Structures are given as C-alpha cells and as structure tokens.
Amino acid sequence: MRKLTYYVAATLDGCIAGPDGGYDFFPFEGEVREAVLAEYPETMPVHVRGPFGLTDTPHRHFDTVIMGRGTYEPALKAGITSPYAHLEQYVVSRTLTSADPSVRIVPHDPAALVRDLKERDGMDIWLAGGGKLAAALRDEIDELVIKRNPVVIGTGIPLFDGPFAPTAFLPTECRRFDSGVSIVTYRRK
C-alpha cells in the first residue's frame, strides 16, 4: 500500500513558513541542495526542473502531491497554475473554484481522498503542506521527512496547525550537513 509522507522544510521552532506564508529564509544551496535534488527530484516544481537539470530525472519516491491552498497560492500568484505537472496534483480548498485542468480541487474530506489514493497503484503520496492540512491528515501520515533548518523565526505557520493530539513517530534516519541543516525521517509508531 502507498504511504503518505509529509516532506517539508521547518525552522528550529517548528514553522514551515513565516506569518505571511513566505519561506525565502530557508537556504537551498550547497550540499543540502545537492542532496535534495538527488533524493527528492520530483519535489521540485516545474519552473525549476529545467534549470536544475531535472527535466528527465525519474521520480524516486512520489508520483502524487497533495497540498493546501496556502501552499498552492504562491504558484498561482506567479502565474503557474500547474506547479507539479509531472505529478498527479491535488489541492485541498473550500474556496478555490478554478485551476488548471491537471490540478484536482478537493473541497472537503482530505482524509477520505488520501485513504482512496493509498489504495491505488503507484508510488507514495507527498503531502507538501500546509500546517492546517497536515493537522487534518495527521492520522493518515505514515512518514515525516523534515528538513530542519538552523533558524528561529518566532512566529509563523506551524508544522501542524491544529488541535492538541499527541501522535508518536520514531526517527529512522538522520542526515546532517555542515550548514547545520538536518534531514530527519520519522515513521509512525
């Protein structure tokens, strides 16, 4: 069965973006960039795949992405209606009504969508964000891959923006870089 992996960058204080949704304070250079491009090439949006030399790079983990409207919105504002055209794309939003035909809008019950996707053939499913969607899908998340960045921002969008609900995960892998970034993988306990 396919698994749902929440693969995301985060600060030391557990934020995936600033209060305005910005994430430009996360560095993406050097050995971290090389590692991400090698291990998770399919997580790069269409507009950077060419410049990063990933045009014909096969997927390693995911063939499907699910994201909240807040994660999708920056692409829309930049005129990119299908940011992950190389993946099957789902956007969870109660208010978004029009999008690229290759992007499926899910207005309700993202957990039912994920359970359905898990039953289908294919590679794993990437939960790209955001915090509210992650909280709504907490019971469906099988794995966390967190790119922990050595920065504190004080306030912003948390990894899980939802009700108190302790959920145990076990660390299975940790890769540390000289920059202070670490990529830690956890699986559901």
C-alpha positions, 0 to 999 in steps of 0.5 A, a space after each residue: 500500500 502507498 504511504 503518505 509522507 509529509 516532506 517539508 522544510 521547518 525552522 528550529 521552532 517548528 514553522 514551515 513558513 513565516 506569518 505571511 506564508 513566505 519561506 525565502 529564509 530557508 537556504 537551498 544551496 550547497 550540499 543540502 541542495 545537492 542532496 535534495 535534488 538527488 533524493 527528492 527530484 520530483 519535489 521540485 516544481 516545474 519552473 525549476 526542473 529545467 534549470 536544475 537539470 531535472 527535466 528527465 530525472 525519474 521520480 524516486 519516491 512520489 508520483 502524487 502531491 497533495 497540498 493546501 491552498 496556502 501552499 498552492 497560492 504562491 504558484 498561482 500568484 506567479 502565474 503557474 497554475 500547474 506547479 507539479 505537472 509531472 505529478 498527479 496534483 491535488 489541492 485541498 480548498 473550500 474556496 478555490 473554484 478554478 485551476 488548471 485542468 491537471 490540478 484536482 480541487 478537493 473541497 472537503 474530506 482530505 482524509 477520505 481522498 488520501 485513504 482512496 489514493 493509498 489504495 491505488 497503484 503507484 508510488 507514495 503520496 507527498 503531502 507538501 503542506 500546509 500546517 492546517 492540512 497536515 493537522 487534518 491528515 495527521 492520522 493518515 501520515 505514515 512518514 515525516 521527512 523534515 528538513 530542519 533548518 538552523 533558524 528561529 523565526 518566532 512566529 509563523 505557520 506551524 508544522 501542524 496547525 491544529 488541535 492538541 493530539 499527541 501522535 508518536 513517530 520514531 526517527 529512522 534516519 538522520 542526515 546532517 550537513 555542515 550548514 547545520 541543516 538536518 534531514 530527519 525521517 520519522 515513521 509512525 509508531 
